[in-house]
Every structure is written in C-alpha cells, then in structure tokens.
Amino acid sequence: MAMHNTKVETKRKMTVFTLIAFAMVAVALSGCNTVRGVAKDVTEAADALDPGE
C-alpha cells in the first residue's frame, strides 16, 4: 500500500510542477509581447515628433 501512495504523490507533484511551468511560460510570453508593444509605441512617438527621418 505504501508503494501505491508514493506513485500517487509523485504523479501529483509532477502535475503541480507542470502547471507551474506552464504558468511561468505564459507570463514570460506575455511579458515579451508587452515589451514589444512598448517599443513600438516609443518608436511611433519618436516618429511623430521627428517625421523627417
């Protein structure tokens, strides 16, 4: 019986680890998208102030 509980605990730990990893990847990807958006906004603002280039 102890062996069965160990397998269940290991599977649960892997599930939790996987969910945490997916959450971290999602946050990282959304952060990259935000940085790109900010860079685009800054570039557009600079172009609006100096349209000669």
Backbone as a chain_set.jsonl record, in Angstrom:
{"seq": "MAMHNTKVETKRKMTVFTLIAFAMVAVALSGCNTVRGVAKDVTEAADALDPGE", "coords": {"N": [[0.819, -1.199, 0.0], [1.992, 1.225, 0.664], [3.678, 1.729, -1.455], [1.927, 2.323, -3.545], [0.831, 4.764, -2.674], [3.09, 6.364, -2.841], [3.521, 6.475, -5.609], [1.235, 7.865, -6.383], [1.624, 10.297, -5.075], [3.961, 11.153, -6.359], [3.05, 11.455, -8.987], [1.196, 13.487, -8.569], [2.885, 15.549, -7.731], [4.358, 15.947, -10.085], [2.33, 16.846, -11.761], [1.626, 19.268, -10.541], [4.074, 20.602, -10.791], [4.244, 20.759, -13.599], [2.03, 22.401, -14.196], [2.816, 24.759, -12.917], [5.093, 25.324, -14.418], [3.94, 25.779, -16.968], [2.457, 28.071, -16.332], [4.513, 29.881, -15.771], [5.756, 30.072, -18.275], [3.668, 31.209, -19.734], [3.453, 33.717, -18.504], [5.981, 34.744, -19.098], [5.889, 34.873, -21.913], [3.803, 36.697, -22.278], [4.959, 38.915, -21.155], [7.06, 39.418, -22.94], [5.587, 40.159, -25.183], [4.435, 42.5, -24.238], [6.694, 44.128, -23.892], [7.496, 44.374, -26.545], [5.303, 45.789, -27.503], [5.524, 48.189, -26.079], [7.958, 49.12, -27.066], [7.249, 49.529, -29.723], [5.342, 51.56, -29.415], [6.948, 53.626, -28.397], [8.664, 54.038, -30.543], [6.82, 54.907, -32.493], [5.988, 57.277, -31.277], [8.362, 58.73, -31.329], [8.708, 58.955, -34.079], [6.517, 60.553, -34.659], [7.248, 62.93, -33.457], [9.564, 63.578, -34.823], [9.321, 63.574, -37.866], [10.912, 63.727, -40.102], [12.813, 61.759, -40.68]], "CA": [[0.0, 0.0, 0.0], [2.856, 2.396, 0.731], [4.203, 1.968, -2.789], [0.864, 2.972, -4.315], [0.747, 6.16, -2.233], [4.271, 7.055, -3.359], [3.276, 6.739, -7.023], [0.206, 8.905, -6.476], [2.252, 11.554, -4.665], [4.883, 11.556, -7.41], [2.246, 11.936, -10.11], [0.623, 14.784, -8.169], [3.972, 16.535, -7.755], [4.664, 16.246, -11.484], [1.224, 17.644, -12.281], [1.776, 20.623, -9.989], [5.259, 21.178, -11.428], [3.893, 21.065, -14.983], [1.14, 23.57, -14.201], [3.63, 25.927, -12.566], [5.943, 25.614, -15.579], [3.086, 26.401, -17.988], [2.126, 29.425, -15.881], [5.707, 30.716, -15.934], [5.928, 30.304, -19.719], [2.627, 32.143, -20.151], [3.832, 35.049, -18.008], [7.152, 35.189, -19.862], [5.461, 35.237, -23.267], [3.018, 37.937, -22.234], [5.922, 39.981, -20.876], [7.744, 39.727, -24.205], [4.634, 40.865, -26.022], [4.289, 43.835, -23.667], [7.914, 44.881, -24.209], [7.42, 44.719, -27.969], [4.292, 46.825, -27.646], [6.081, 49.438, -25.562], [8.972, 49.571, -28.029], [6.536, 50.042, -30.905], [4.745, 52.846, -29.04], [8.018, 54.618, -28.279], [9.104, 54.324, -31.908], [5.786, 55.715, -33.136], [6.026, 58.608, -30.676], [9.549, 59.394, -31.843], [8.433, 59.296, -35.47], [5.556, 61.649, -34.662], [7.965, 64.155, -33.092], [10.613, 63.844, -35.817], [8.903, 62.828, -39.058], [11.848, 63.93, -41.208], [13.652, 60.589, -40.995]], "C": [[0.867, 1.269, 0.0], [3.397, 2.75, -0.652], [3.174, 2.685, -3.665], [0.763, 4.447, -3.943], [1.922, 6.974, -2.764], [4.086, 7.402, -4.834], [2.266, 7.854, -7.209], [0.797, 10.258, -6.113], [3.204, 12.064, -5.746], [4.126, 12.112, -8.605], [1.653, 13.308, -9.8], [1.694, 15.876, -8.21], [4.33, 16.92, -9.189], [3.573, 17.106, -12.117], [1.339, 19.092, -11.812], [2.969, 21.317, -10.649], [4.957, 21.602, -12.868], [3.004, 22.299, -15.066], [1.903, 24.845, -13.868], [4.516, 26.319, -13.744], [5.136, 26.287, -16.688], [2.731, 27.834, -17.6], [3.314, 30.37, -16.077], [5.955, 31.039, -17.406], [4.905, 31.32, -20.213], [2.965, 33.57, -19.717], [5.009, 35.594, -18.809], [6.754, 35.634, -21.265], [4.638, 36.521, -23.272], [3.92, 39.126, -21.936], [6.666, 40.397, -22.131], [6.834, 40.534, -25.117], [4.465, 42.299, -25.532], [5.496, 44.702, -24.002], [7.912, 45.282, -25.676], [6.417, 45.844, -28.199], [4.796, 48.182, -27.182], [7.11, 49.986, -26.541], [8.317, 50.159, -29.271], [5.926, 51.41, -30.607], [5.794, 53.939, -28.957], [8.511, 55.015, -29.664], [8.095, 55.213, -32.628], [5.777, 57.127, -32.582], [7.226, 59.391, -31.184], [9.341, 59.808, -33.299], [7.461, 60.467, -35.569], [6.255, 62.97, -34.341], [9.008, 64.547, -34.127], [10.293, 63.094, -37.099], [9.868, 62.939, -40.222], [12.655, 62.7, -41.576], [12.866, 59.458, -41.513]], "O": [[0.495, 2.273, -0.608], [3.555, 3.925, -0.983], [3.535, 3.567, -4.445], [0.622, 5.294, -4.825], [1.763, 8.147, -3.1], [4.45, 8.496, -5.265], [2.422, 8.696, -8.093], [0.507, 11.258, -6.77], [3.251, 13.263, -6.019], [4.521, 13.13, -9.172], [1.614, 14.184, -10.664], [1.439, 16.989, -8.668], [4.577, 18.092, -9.474], [3.865, 17.993, -12.918], [1.169, 20.024, -12.598], [2.88, 22.486, -11.022], [5.367, 22.679, -13.301], [3.213, 23.154, -15.926], [1.662, 25.892, -14.468], [4.674, 27.504, -14.038], [5.598, 27.26, -17.285], [2.708, 28.717, -18.458], [3.143, 31.515, -16.495], [6.325, 32.165, -17.74], [5.232, 32.193, -21.017], [2.78, 34.516, -20.483], [5.03, 36.773, -19.159], [7.231, 36.66, -21.75], [4.771, 37.34, -24.181], [3.668, 40.231, -22.419], [6.882, 41.586, -22.366], [7.277, 41.491, -25.751], [4.362, 43.218, -26.344], [5.346, 45.872, -24.354], [8.285, 46.405, -26.014], [6.662, 46.747, -29.0], [4.527, 49.203, -27.815], [7.13, 51.186, -26.815], [8.778, 51.167, -29.807], [5.983, 52.313, -31.441], [5.555, 55.062, -29.4], [8.749, 56.194, -29.929], [8.48, 56.169, -33.301], [5.579, 58.082, -33.333], [7.12, 60.59, -31.443], [9.756, 60.895, -33.7], [7.578, 61.29, -36.477], [5.896, 64.012, -34.891], [9.303, 65.731, -34.289], [10.927, 62.081, -37.394], [9.655, 62.293, -41.249], [13.142, 62.612, -42.703], [13.427, 58.406, -41.822]]}, "num_chains": 1, "name": "protein.A"}
